[in-house]
């Protein structure tokens, strides 16, 4: 595996974290996020070590996804978005009123904001595991006439089973310092966010896994 591109991406992300620590305006924050996301997905393909002919990524694409990896990512991001929406509603927050994602009718702005913290840990790692462990193969996907790629029902079942298993795993929450199931991460962060917004906490501690 070539590591040069990955190291370059890590350095860019570190520089962007420093930029964010200076408290830039919202438009600049969105620009930093966009640049970081493009760089991140530009090296995602380097982390795929098996089935390279069937699973490759040339950047993030969606609506519709145009390759197997993006189809898998989109499916898991949809599952994660539903989890995050439910968590926010449970703690009394409106999942449609966000801050980082621009408001649009029917858009789950706050859920999209919050789920950014979990995408690499809960979804992206699972995508790589399913591919590299060959739990999915190229034959599990179908390309439509429009060029979009979708998963077969049997593959969806495999992914859902892996997703549920992933949610049952445990970790020690970096801020709460308590063991919780991975599936409770959206709820834990939604609760912390609610406490911050209601003035019970001076700052919101985002989920950062090292």
GROMACS elastic network, one bead per residue, 0.5 to 0.9 nm:
[ bonds ]
;  ai    aj funct       b0    kb
    1    46     6  0.65365   500
    1    47     6  0.79261   500
    1    49     6  0.78328   500
    2     5     6  0.70400   500
    2     6     6  0.77752   500
    2    46     6  0.70963   500
    3     6     6  0.51727   500
    3     7     6  0.61006   500
    3     8     6  0.86055   500
    3    46     6  0.81550   500
    4     7     6  0.51971   500
    4     8     6  0.62133   500
    4     9     6  0.86652   500
    5     8     6  0.50442   500
    5     9     6  0.61789   500
    5    10     6  0.86644   500
    5    42     6  0.87460   500
    5    43     6  0.65885   500
    5    46     6  0.85664   500
    6     9     6  0.50322   500
    6    10     6  0.62034   500
    6    11     6  0.86584   500
    6    40     6  0.84595   500
    6    43     6  0.60785   500
    6    44     6  0.86303   500
    6    46     6  0.78046   500
    7    10     6  0.50701   500
    7    11     6  0.62241   500
    7    12     6  0.86678   500
    8    11     6  0.51543   500
    8    12     6  0.62682   500
    8    13     6  0.86972   500
    8    39     6  0.89794   500
    9    12     6  0.51215   500
    9    13     6  0.62193   500
    9    14     6  0.86490   500
    9    36     6  0.81462   500
    9    39     6  0.59434   500
    9    40     6  0.64468   500
    9    42     6  0.86263   500
    9    43     6  0.74813   500
   10    13     6  0.51000   500
   10    14     6  0.62021   500
   10    15     6  0.87029   500
   10    40     6  0.83700   500
   11    14     6  0.50490   500
   11    15     6  0.62475   500
   11    16     6  0.86320   500
   12    15     6  0.50996   500
   12    16     6  0.61920   500
   12    17     6  0.86786   500
   12    36     6  0.73566   500
   12    39     6  0.80765   500
   13    16     6  0.50186   500
   13    17     6  0.62046   500
   13    18     6  0.87658   500
   13    36     6  0.61318   500
   13    39     6  0.84226   500
   13    40     6  0.84225   500
   14    17     6  0.51304   500
   14    18     6  0.65494   500
   14    19     6  0.88530   500
   15    18     6  0.52120   500
   15    19     6  0.64340   500
   15    20     6  0.88741   500
   16    20     6  0.62296   500
   16    21     6  0.86245   500
   16    32     6  0.65108   500
   16    33     6  0.83898   500
   16    35     6  0.89563   500
   16    36     6  0.74818   500
   17    20     6  0.50982   500
   17    21     6  0.62790   500
   17    32     6  0.89253   500
   18    21     6  0.50610   500
   18    22     6  0.68633   500
   19    22     6  0.55548   500
   19    23     6  0.75609   500
   19    24     6  0.73636   500
   19    29     6  0.87598   500
   19    32     6  0.82414   500
   20    23     6  0.55811   500
   20    24     6  0.62100   500
   20    28     6  0.88615   500
   20    29     6  0.68776   500
   20    32     6  0.80305   500
   21    24     6  0.79386   500
   23    26     6  0.89697   500
   23    29     6  0.85834   500
   24    27     6  0.81787   500
   24    28     6  0.60128   500
   24    29     6  0.62924   500
   25    28     6  0.53533   500
   25    29     6  0.62361   500
   25    30     6  0.88107   500
   26    30     6  0.62445   500
   26    31     6  0.86332   500
   26    99     6  0.85360   500
   26   100     6  0.71306   500
   27    30     6  0.51429   500
   27    31     6  0.63043   500
   27    32     6  0.87533   500
   27   100     6  0.88628   500
   28    32     6  0.61661   500
   28    33     6  0.85247   500
   29    32     6  0.51046   500
   29    33     6  0.61277   500
   29    34     6  0.85904   500
   29   100     6  0.80003   500
   30    33     6  0.50072   500
   30    34     6  0.61050   500
   30    35     6  0.86399   500
   30   100     6  0.69615   500
   30   101     6  0.81984   500
   31    34     6  0.51084   500
   31    35     6  0.62231   500
   31    36     6  0.85595   500
   32    35     6  0.52118   500
   32    36     6  0.60796   500
   32    37     6  0.85253   500
   33    36     6  0.51361   500
   33    37     6  0.60292   500
   33    38     6  0.86068   500
   34    37     6  0.51695   500
   34    38     6  0.62313   500
   34    39     6  0.86837   500
   35    38     6  0.52860   500
   35    39     6  0.63208   500
   35    40     6  0.86399   500
   36    39     6  0.51777   500
   36    40     6  0.60448   500
   36    41     6  0.86580   500
   37    40     6  0.50023   500
   37    41     6  0.61581   500
   37    42     6  0.84070   500
   37    60     6  0.87931   500
   38    41     6  0.53703   500
   38    42     6  0.60137   500
   38    43     6  0.89755   500
   38    59     6  0.71058   500
   38    60     6  0.76023   500
   39    42     6  0.50078   500
   39    43     6  0.67620   500
   39    44     6  0.88684   500
   39    59     6  0.87246   500
   40    43     6  0.57269   500
   40    44     6  0.63797   500
   40    59     6  0.87862   500
   41    45     6  0.76031   500
   41    57     6  0.78790   500
   41    58     6  0.78958   500
   41    59     6  0.53073   500
   41    60     6  0.61256   500
   42    45     6  0.71176   500
   42    46     6  0.86940   500
   42    57     6  0.77806   500
   42    58     6  0.65564   500
   42    59     6  0.52244   500
   42    60     6  0.79967   500
   43    46     6  0.54543   500
   43    47     6  0.75035   500
   43    57     6  0.85163   500
   43    58     6  0.86652   500
   43    59     6  0.82617   500
   44    47     6  0.56006   500
   44    48     6  0.73507   500
   44    56     6  0.87811   500
   44    57     6  0.69093   500
   44    58     6  0.85812   500
   44    59     6  0.80130   500
   45    48     6  0.54076   500
   45    49     6  0.84691   500
   45    52     6  0.87917   500
   45    55     6  0.83918   500
   45    56     6  0.57498   500
   45    57     6  0.51195   500
   45    58     6  0.72789   500
   45    59     6  0.84605   500
   46    49     6  0.72706   500
   46    56     6  0.88860   500
   46    57     6  0.88760   500
   47   128     6  0.71915   500
   47   132     6  0.88599   500
   48    51     6  0.78905   500
   48    52     6  0.69068   500
   48    55     6  0.75125   500
   48    56     6  0.73721   500
   48    57     6  0.89387   500
   48   128     6  0.63775   500
   48   129     6  0.89873   500
   48   131     6  0.72661   500
   48   132     6  0.63646   500
   49    52     6  0.67299   500
   49   128     6  0.88193   500
   49   131     6  0.84490   500
   49   132     6  0.60677   500
   50    53     6  0.85861   500
   50    55     6  0.80594   500
   50   131     6  0.68982   500
   50   132     6  0.50517   500
   50   133     6  0.77688   500
   50   134     6  0.74897   500
   51    54     6  0.55902   500
   51    55     6  0.59127   500
   51    56     6  0.85043   500
   51   131     6  0.72990   500
   51   132     6  0.73523   500
   51   134     6  0.76351   500
   51   137     6  0.75773   500
   51   138     6  0.80575   500
   52    55     6  0.50477   500
   52    56     6  0.58975   500
   53    56     6  0.68957   500
   53   138     6  0.85535   500
   54    67     6  0.87715   500
   54    68     6  0.72968   500
   54    69     6  0.88651   500
   54   137     6  0.73447   500
   54   138     6  0.50945   500
   54   139     6  0.86594   500
   55    67     6  0.76830   500
   55    68     6  0.59588   500
   55    69     6  0.58679   500
   55   131     6  0.74822   500
   55   137     6  0.83441   500
   55   138     6  0.71420   500
   56    67     6  0.75375   500
   56    68     6  0.75160   500
   56    69     6  0.64100   500
   56    70     6  0.89516   500
   57    60     6  0.73835   500
   57    67     6  0.73498   500
   57    68     6  0.83613   500
   57    69     6  0.62983   500
   57    70     6  0.73143   500
   58    61     6  0.86439   500
   58    67     6  0.89760   500
   59    70     6  0.86045   500
   60    65     6  0.82513   500
   60    70     6  0.65126   500
   61    64     6  0.73470   500
   61    65     6  0.53437   500
   61    66     6  0.66128   500
   61    67     6  0.83308   500
   61    70     6  0.63603   500
   61    71     6  0.87780   500
   62    66     6  0.69626   500
   62    70     6  0.68658   500
   62    71     6  0.76277   500
   62    74     6  0.71154   500
   62   148     6  0.84726   500
   63    66     6  0.85288   500
   63    74     6  0.89823   500
   63   148     6  0.78692   500
   64    70     6  0.89301   500
   64    71     6  0.79817   500
   64   146     6  0.86381   500
   64   147     6  0.78728   500
   64   149     6  0.70141   500
   64   150     6  0.85863   500
   65    68     6  0.77815   500
   65    69     6  0.83906   500
   65    70     6  0.53120   500
   65    71     6  0.51330   500
   65    72     6  0.87541   500
   65    73     6  0.89197   500
   65    74     6  0.74017   500
   65   147     6  0.83467   500
   65   148     6  0.54300   500
   65   149     6  0.57543   500
   65   150     6  0.78038   500
   66    69     6  0.85941   500
   66    70     6  0.67529   500
   66    71     6  0.71539   500
   66   143     6  0.79380   500
   66   147     6  0.61269   500
   66   149     6  0.53633   500
   66   150     6  0.87756   500
   67    70     6  0.55360   500
   67    71     6  0.62137   500
   67    72     6  0.87730   500
   67   141     6  0.88784   500
   67   143     6  0.81066   500
   67   147     6  0.87645   500
   67   148     6  0.74075   500
   67   149     6  0.57950   500
   67   150     6  0.86363   500
   68    71     6  0.50940   500
   68    72     6  0.62350   500
   68    73     6  0.86694   500
   68   138     6  0.73439   500
   68   140     6  0.88433   500
   68   141     6  0.64956   500
   68   142     6  0.85230   500
   68   143     6  0.88190   500
   68   149     6  0.64193   500
   68   150     6  0.76386   500
   68   151     6  0.80210   500
   69    72     6  0.51675   500
   69    73     6  0.61785   500
   69    74     6  0.86100   500
   69   127     6  0.77236   500
   69   128     6  0.89856   500
   69   131     6  0.86826   500
   70    74     6  0.59806   500
   70    75     6  0.84965   500
   70   149     6  0.83501   500
   71    74     6  0.52174   500
   71    75     6  0.62597   500
   71    76     6  0.88011   500
   71   141     6  0.84841   500
   71   148     6  0.84346   500
   71   149     6  0.60596   500
   71   150     6  0.59985   500
   71   151     6  0.71092   500
   72    75     6  0.52184   500
   72    76     6  0.63635   500
   72    77     6  0.85923   500
   72   127     6  0.67323   500
   72   150     6  0.82851   500
   72   151     6  0.75647   500
   72   159     6  0.86115   500
   73    76     6  0.52901   500
   73    77     6  0.59970   500
   73    78     6  0.85570   500
   73   123     6  0.71489   500
   73   124     6  0.69532   500
   73   127     6  0.66932   500
   74    77     6  0.50542   500
   74    78     6  0.61555   500
   74    79     6  0.87525   500
   75    78     6  0.52400   500
   75    79     6  0.65534   500
   75    80     6  0.88358   500
   75   151     6  0.87501   500
   75   156     6  0.85643   500
   75   159     6  0.89339   500
   76    79     6  0.50308   500
   76    80     6  0.61577   500
   76    81     6  0.85383   500
   76   119     6  0.88410   500
   76   122     6  0.87805   500
   76   123     6  0.58525   500
   76   124     6  0.83387   500
   76   126     6  0.86903   500
   76   127     6  0.81294   500
   76   159     6  0.82299   500
   76   160     6  0.87510   500
   76   163     6  0.81767   500
   77    81     6  0.59896   500
   77    82     6  0.86418   500
   77   115     6  0.85543   500
   77   119     6  0.71277   500
   77   123     6  0.66723   500
   77   124     6  0.88733   500
   78    81     6  0.50644   500
   78    82     6  0.63928   500
   78    83     6  0.87500   500
   79    82     6  0.53239   500
   79    83     6  0.64285   500
   79    84     6  0.88146   500
   79   160     6  0.89905   500
   79   163     6  0.88001   500
   80    83     6  0.50224   500
   80    84     6  0.61681   500
   80    85     6  0.85683   500
   80   115     6  0.69497   500
   80   118     6  0.80746   500
   80   119     6  0.77002   500
   80   122     6  0.80031   500
   80   123     6  0.75078   500
   80   186     6  0.87084   500
   81    84     6  0.50706   500
   81    85     6  0.60441   500
   81    86     6  0.85726   500
   81   108     6  0.84690   500
   81   111     6  0.63811   500
   81   112     6  0.67199   500
   81   114     6  0.89303   500
   81   115     6  0.64276   500
   82    85     6  0.50776   500
   82    86     6  0.61836   500
   82    87     6  0.85840   500
   82   111     6  0.82435   500
   83    86     6  0.52804   500
   83    87     6  0.62195   500
   83    88     6  0.88059   500
   83   111     6  0.88181   500
   83   115     6  0.87793   500
   83   183     6  0.83617   500
   83   186     6  0.68529   500
   83   187     6  0.83966   500
   84    87     6  0.50251   500
   84    88     6  0.62570   500
   84    89     6  0.86576   500
   84    95     6  0.82401   500
   84   110     6  0.89347   500
   84   111     6  0.55221   500
   84   112     6  0.79952   500
   84   114     6  0.70624   500
   84   115     6  0.61711   500
   84   185     6  0.89690   500
   84   186     6  0.53597   500
   84   187     6  0.72883   500
   84   190     6  0.79344   500
   85    88     6  0.53144   500
   85    89     6  0.63113   500
   85    90     6  0.86722   500
   85    94     6  0.84889   500
   85    95     6  0.55979   500
   85    96     6  0.86148   500
   85   108     6  0.75327   500
   85   110     6  0.81304   500
   85   111     6  0.51876   500
   85   112     6  0.84359   500
   85   115     6  0.88962   500
   85   186     6  0.87008   500
   86    89     6  0.51571   500
   86    90     6  0.61250   500
   86    91     6  0.89053   500
   86    95     6  0.82812   500
   86   111     6  0.87804   500
   86   186     6  0.86963   500
   86   187     6  0.81807   500
   87    90     6  0.50956   500
   87    91     6  0.66304   500
   87    92     6  0.88606   500
   87    93     6  0.87225   500
   87    95     6  0.89047   500
   87   111     6  0.87842   500
   87   184     6  0.85815   500
   87   186     6  0.58904   500
   87   188     6  0.82139   500
   87   189     6  0.85755   500
   87   190     6  0.61383   500
   87   191     6  0.81633   500
   88    91     6  0.54121   500
   88    92     6  0.63519   500
   88    93     6  0.51031   500
   88    94     6  0.66731   500
   88    95     6  0.59334   500
   88   110     6  0.82882   500
   88   111     6  0.72121   500
   88   186     6  0.80166   500
   88   187     6  0.70355   500
   88   189     6  0.89125   500
   88   190     6  0.54175   500
   88   191     6  0.77406   500
   88   193     6  0.89939   500
   88   194     6  0.83791   500
   89    92     6  0.50035   500
   89    93     6  0.53346   500
   89    94     6  0.62484   500
   89    95     6  0.66926   500
   89   190     6  0.88245   500
   90    93     6  0.75349   500
   90   187     6  0.78301   500
   90   190     6  0.85399   500
   90   191     6  0.86952   500
   91   187     6  0.78950   500
   91   190     6  0.67401   500
   91   191     6  0.59545   500
   91   194     6  0.67848   500
   92   194     6  0.77041   500
   93    96     6  0.88395   500
   93    97     6  0.84711   500
   93   110     6  0.86595   500
   93   190     6  0.81440   500
   93   194     6  0.69293   500
   94    97     6  0.57836   500
   94    98     6  0.84144   500
   94   108     6  0.87325   500
   94   110     6  0.73188   500
   94   111     6  0.86169   500
   95    98     6  0.71116   500
   95   107     6  0.87414   500
   95   108     6  0.54623   500
   95   109     6  0.63594   500
   95   111     6  0.50352   500
   95   112     6  0.82623   500
   96   103     6  0.79442   500
   96   104     6  0.88229   500
   96   105     6  0.87270   500
   96   106     6  0.71420   500
   96   107     6  0.59639   500
   96   110     6  0.55597   500
   96   111     6  0.69637   500
   96   112     6  0.87934   500
   97   103     6  0.71895   500
   97   107     6  0.85388   500
   97   108     6  0.71461   500
   97   109     6  0.54736   500
   97   110     6  0.53267   500
   97   111     6  0.84535   500
   98   101     6  0.60511   500
   98   102     6  0.73020   500
   98   103     6  0.69258   500
   98   108     6  0.74062   500
   98   111     6  0.73507   500
   98   112     6  0.77307   500
   98   113     6  0.65016   500
   98   114     6  0.88778   500
   99   102     6  0.69015   500
   99   103     6  0.80118   500
   99   109     6  0.70572   500
   99   110     6  0.67050   500
   99   113     6  0.72295   500
  100   103     6  0.89404   500
  100   109     6  0.76267   500
  100   110     6  0.79544   500
  100   112     6  0.85850   500
  100   113     6  0.60685   500
  101   104     6  0.88088   500
  101   107     6  0.89172   500
  101   108     6  0.87428   500
  101   109     6  0.54134   500
  101   110     6  0.74921   500
  101   112     6  0.70482   500
  101   113     6  0.63815   500
  102   107     6  0.87400   500
  102   109     6  0.69566   500
  103   106     6  0.86096   500
  103   107     6  0.67502   500
  103   108     6  0.84375   500
  103   109     6  0.63320   500
  104   107     6  0.52954   500
  104   108     6  0.84701   500
  104   109     6  0.79466   500
  105   108     6  0.88639   500
  106   109     6  0.87353   500
  107   110     6  0.88106   500
  107   111     6  0.89859   500
  107   112     6  0.85714   500
  108   111     6  0.53331   500
  108   112     6  0.60016   500
  108   113     6  0.85762   500
  109   112     6  0.51593   500
  109   113     6  0.61661   500
  109   114     6  0.87446   500
  110   114     6  0.61352   500
  110   115     6  0.85052   500
  111   114     6  0.52170   500
  111   115     6  0.60096   500
  111   116     6  0.87706   500
  112   115     6  0.52850   500
  112   116     6  0.66003   500
  113   116     6  0.58064   500
  113   117     6  0.81091   500
  114   117     6  0.60655   500
  114   118     6  0.78239   500
  114   186     6  0.78103   500
  114   189     6  0.79370   500
  114   190     6  0.77228   500
  114   206     6  0.88449   500
  115   118     6  0.53087   500
  115   119     6  0.62894   500
  115   186     6  0.74520   500
  116   119     6  0.54963   500
  116   120     6  0.80765   500
  117   120     6  0.74817   500
  117   121     6  0.80077   500
  117   186     6  0.89417   500
  117   206     6  0.70599   500
  117   207     6  0.59489   500
  117   208     6  0.72354   500
  118   121     6  0.53368   500
  118   122     6  0.55093   500
  118   123     6  0.72869   500
  118   124     6  0.89794   500
  118   185     6  0.79474   500
  118   186     6  0.77236   500
  118   207     6  0.75910   500
  118   208     6  0.87884   500
  119   122     6  0.55482   500
  119   123     6  0.50697   500
  119   124     6  0.60576   500
  119   125     6  0.85168   500
  120   123     6  0.57781   500
  120   125     6  0.61324   500
  120   126     6  0.87807   500
  121   124     6  0.63768   500
  121   125     6  0.58464   500
  121   126     6  0.80553   500
  121   209     6  0.75976   500
  122   125     6  0.63253   500
  122   126     6  0.65512   500
  122   163     6  0.85269   500
  122   166     6  0.76426   500
  122   167     6  0.81710   500
  122   182     6  0.77079   500
  122   183     6  0.86102   500
  123   126     6  0.51931   500
  123   127     6  0.62760   500
  123   128     6  0.88769   500
  123   163     6  0.84130   500
  124   127     6  0.50771   500
  124   128     6  0.64191   500
  124   129     6  0.86600   500
  125   128     6  0.52271   500
  125   129     6  0.61697   500
  125   130     6  0.87065   500
  126   130     6  0.60994   500
  126   131     6  0.85851   500
  126   159     6  0.88799   500
  126   162     6  0.78558   500
  126   163     6  0.76612   500
  126   166     6  0.78953   500
  127   130     6  0.52961   500
  127   131     6  0.63330   500
  127   132     6  0.85660   500
  127   159     6  0.88639   500
  128   131     6  0.52240   500
  128   132     6  0.58197   500
  128   133     6  0.81592   500
  129   132     6  0.52516   500
  129   133     6  0.56832   500
  129   134     6  0.80301   500
  129   135     6  0.80730   500
  130   133     6  0.55321   500
  130   134     6  0.59822   500
  130   135     6  0.50035   500
  130   136     6  0.59321   500
  130   137     6  0.89716   500
  130   159     6  0.78971   500
  130   162     6  0.82034   500
  131   135     6  0.62603   500
  131   136     6  0.58331   500
  131   137     6  0.72568   500
  132   135     6  0.77889   500
  132   136     6  0.87272   500
  133   136     6  0.80180   500
  134   137     6  0.62086   500
  135   158     6  0.77915   500
  135   159     6  0.88397   500
  136   139     6  0.81209   500
  136   140     6  0.64567   500
  136   155     6  0.69140   500
  136   158     6  0.78815   500
  136   159     6  0.85054   500
  137   140     6  0.56001   500
  137   141     6  0.78886   500
  137   155     6  0.89030   500
  138   141     6  0.58623   500
  138   142     6  0.85686   500
  139   142     6  0.74623   500
  139   152     6  0.86582   500
  140   150     6  0.87436   500
  140   151     6  0.59493   500
  140   152     6  0.55715   500
  140   153     6  0.84648   500
  140   154     6  0.74496   500
  140   155     6  0.56100   500
  140   156     6  0.88342   500
  141   149     6  0.66474   500
  141   150     6  0.56772   500
  141   152     6  0.57293   500
  141   155     6  0.78120   500
  142   148     6  0.84064   500
  142   149     6  0.55946   500
  142   150     6  0.54515   500
  142   151     6  0.62357   500
  142   152     6  0.68999   500
  143   146     6  0.80050   500
  143   147     6  0.60256   500
  143   148     6  0.56833   500
  143   150     6  0.64871   500
  143   151     6  0.88839   500
  144   147     6  0.53211   500
  144   148     6  0.53486   500
  144   149     6  0.60810   500
  144   150     6  0.76225   500
  145   148     6  0.73530   500
  146   149     6  0.87851   500
  151   154     6  0.81100   500
  151   155     6  0.60133   500
  151   156     6  0.63788   500
  152   155     6  0.52673   500
  152   156     6  0.63780   500
  152   157     6  0.88667   500
  153   157     6  0.63300   500
  153   158     6  0.87656   500
  154   157     6  0.51848   500
  154   158     6  0.64612   500
  154   159     6  0.88337   500
  155   159     6  0.62046   500
  155   160     6  0.85548   500
  156   159     6  0.50794   500
  156   160     6  0.60396   500
  156   161     6  0.85420   500
  157   160     6  0.50968   500
  157   161     6  0.61433   500
  157   162     6  0.86086   500
  158   161     6  0.52530   500
  158   162     6  0.62878   500
  158   163     6  0.86068   500
  159   162     6  0.50710   500
  159   163     6  0.60016   500
  159   164     6  0.86276   500
  160   164     6  0.61612   500
  160   165     6  0.85251   500
  161   164     6  0.52453   500
  161   165     6  0.62210   500
  161   166     6  0.86094   500
  162   165     6  0.50342   500
  162   166     6  0.60540   500
  162   167     6  0.86423   500
  163   166     6  0.50295   500
  163   167     6  0.62691   500
  163   168     6  0.88541   500
  164   167     6  0.51265   500
  164   168     6  0.65586   500
  164   183     6  0.81830   500
  165   168     6  0.52712   500
  165   169     6  0.68761   500
  166   169     6  0.54522   500
  166   170     6  0.88280   500
  166   181     6  0.88852   500
  166   182     6  0.69261   500
  166   183     6  0.75308   500
  167   170     6  0.80197   500
  167   181     6  0.63134   500
  167   184     6  0.76282   500
  168   181     6  0.55281   500
  168   182     6  0.62246   500
  168   183     6  0.63641   500
  168   184     6  0.89587   500
  169   180     6  0.83901   500
  169   181     6  0.54796   500
  169   182     6  0.56320   500
  169   183     6  0.78447   500
  170   179     6  0.63621   500
  170   180     6  0.54600   500
  170   182     6  0.56052   500
  170   183     6  0.86409   500
  171   174     6  0.87979   500
  171   178     6  0.81057   500
  171   179     6  0.54064   500
  171   180     6  0.57444   500
  171   181     6  0.63421   500
  171   182     6  0.65489   500
  172   175     6  0.86813   500
  172   176     6  0.79534   500
  172   177     6  0.57478   500
  172   178     6  0.51974   500
  172   180     6  0.62910   500
  172   181     6  0.86641   500
  173   176     6  0.53659   500
  173   177     6  0.50296   500
  173   178     6  0.55207   500
  173   179     6  0.61475   500
  173   180     6  0.67337   500
  173   185     6  0.82329   500
  173   188     6  0.88854   500
  173   207     6  0.80836   500
  173   209     6  0.87474   500
  174   177     6  0.54516   500
  174   178     6  0.79896   500
  174   207     6  0.72424   500
  174   208     6  0.73029   500
  174   209     6  0.73247   500
  175   178     6  0.82233   500
  175   205     6  0.70299   500
  175   206     6  0.85419   500
  175   207     6  0.78075   500
  176   179     6  0.84999   500
  176   188     6  0.88447   500
  180   183     6  0.82558   500
  180   184     6  0.66339   500
  180   185     6  0.76145   500
  180   188     6  0.89018   500
  181   184     6  0.54452   500
  181   185     6  0.71735   500
  182   185     6  0.54670   500
  182   186     6  0.85396   500
  183   186     6  0.71445   500
  183   187     6  0.82614   500
  184   187     6  0.52659   500
  184   188     6  0.61284   500
  184   189     6  0.86986   500
  185   188     6  0.50567   500
  185   189     6  0.61589   500
  185   190     6  0.84220   500
  185   207     6  0.83595   500
  186   189     6  0.52954   500
  186   190     6  0.59593   500
  186   191     6  0.85190   500
  187   191     6  0.60550   500
  187   192     6  0.86207   500
  188   191     6  0.51968   500
  188   192     6  0.63620   500
  188   193     6  0.87010   500
  189   192     6  0.50152   500
  189   193     6  0.60602   500
  189   194     6  0.85219   500
  189   204     6  0.87955   500
  189   205     6  0.81200   500
  189   206     6  0.71781   500
  189   207     6  0.71435   500
  190   193     6  0.50096   500
  190   194     6  0.61086   500
  190   195     6  0.86342   500
  191   194     6  0.50811   500
  191   195     6  0.62565   500
  191   196     6  0.86839   500
  192   195     6  0.51245   500
  192   196     6  0.62669   500
  192   197     6  0.87145   500
  192   201     6  0.80535   500
  192   204     6  0.65470   500
  192   205     6  0.73639   500
  192   206     6  0.87175   500
  193   196     6  0.50977   500
  193   197     6  0.61613   500
  193   198     6  0.85659   500
  193   201     6  0.87292   500
  193   203     6  0.87042   500
  193   204     6  0.58547   500
  193   205     6  0.80388   500
  193   206     6  0.86603   500
  194   197     6  0.51519   500
  194   198     6  0.61000   500
  194   199     6  0.86319   500
  194   200     6  0.85592   500
  194   204     6  0.89573   500
  195   198     6  0.52025   500
  195   199     6  0.63034   500
  195   200     6  0.50233   500
  195   201     6  0.58370   500
  195   204     6  0.82694   500
  196   199     6  0.51975   500
  196   200     6  0.55402   500
  196   202     6  0.62861   500
  196   203     6  0.60001   500
  196   204     6  0.56880   500
  197   200     6  0.75733   500
  197   201     6  0.78363   500
  197   202     6  0.89851   500
  197   203     6  0.88352   500
  197   204     6  0.83990   500
  198   201     6  0.78435   500
  199   202     6  0.67933   500
  199   203     6  0.89448   500
  201   204     6  0.70375   500
  205   208     6  0.86487   500
